[in-house]
Amino acid sequence: MRRIVILGGTGFFGRLIGEQLSAAGQKPLLASRSSGELRIDANIPEDLKANLKTRDLVIDAAGPFQRRSPALIEAARTIGFDLIDLSDSPEYTAMIYKHEAPIRAAGIRVLTACSALSTVSAVVLNSSGVEQPRKLLAYLKPASRHTANPATIASMLASFDGGQRTFEFPRPLGVRNGLTVKSVDMVTLPRVFASLRFAELAVDAGVLGNAVLASKTIRKMIGQFQKQVVRIAHSIGRTKGILAYEITHAGGHSYQIFTGDKSYMLAVIPAVQAALAIINGKFPHRGLIAPTDHVNVGEFLDAVRKEGVIMTSG
């Protein structure tokens, strides 16, 4: 039986993936830098070489990806294991794409940004009926009471580009404001959607949160007091999240909106489904896999509905 190793397996998203795989009859090994069944720092080649094996399936949820080195992708190629990551970092994912030829030569599978961005983004574009999308704008209002942790805070702080954006979604969502961050979709999606010229993500922390985070000085302070920020978010943060998309095309705009108390499952369902397909011999692709091939669209949407996430198109 092939091993499934979850890096960052004791964090919020890693634990969710482990629970989902266990419910599907698998026995994943949870790994992290300081706890878990395996002690692995994904930035240390010696840790990877000592703990990972040929034909392992490694799921990488060890954020923040903005601080990651190429050590894991180099280990995947030389040791010979398949790799699924939840990267939200354009720089990290661009680095993975630079290894496309050696990944193909090694005969392994690599699914990078197999999460809300970029897998769900690709599902939205594929299922929208839009033949030539020009722009994809994503709006995220996180369920911070559940998802806030030092890694997600560090990732968010490292990704802000200083801009702000206002969205006009169909009712009941209406007008929304968020701070723009560097989107991994800009790295992954134009490779498979030739007409796509622009992809952007805006994160909405609420009216007060947006105003606070717009200040570089305050963002630096938040970075210094992450544990306190996490405690506050867990006590008063939002429980219902939103992930909404606006697609610009020749005919105007199309929308896809996901809302629900478990909207955070959008971040992990793609990795879970891809892992099960690989383990069960139902994943035909090898090499560096495009986000359009990470999951089966119908199966993904069914799983989202089962989690109680509401999908609205417009």
PyMOL commands that set and color helices and strands:
alter all, ss='L'
color gray80, all
select helices_A, chain A and resi 12-23+45-51+65-67+71-80+90-98+100-106+116-127+144-147+150-159+185-191+206-213+216-224+226-236+263-267+269-279+291-293+297-306
alter helices_A, ss='H'
color red, helices_A
select strands_A, chain A and resi 4-7+29-32+38-39+57-60+82-85+109-111+135-141+160-168+175-181+198-203+241-249+252-260+287-288+310-313
alter strands_A, ss='S'
color yellow, strands_A
deselect
rebuild
show_as cartoon
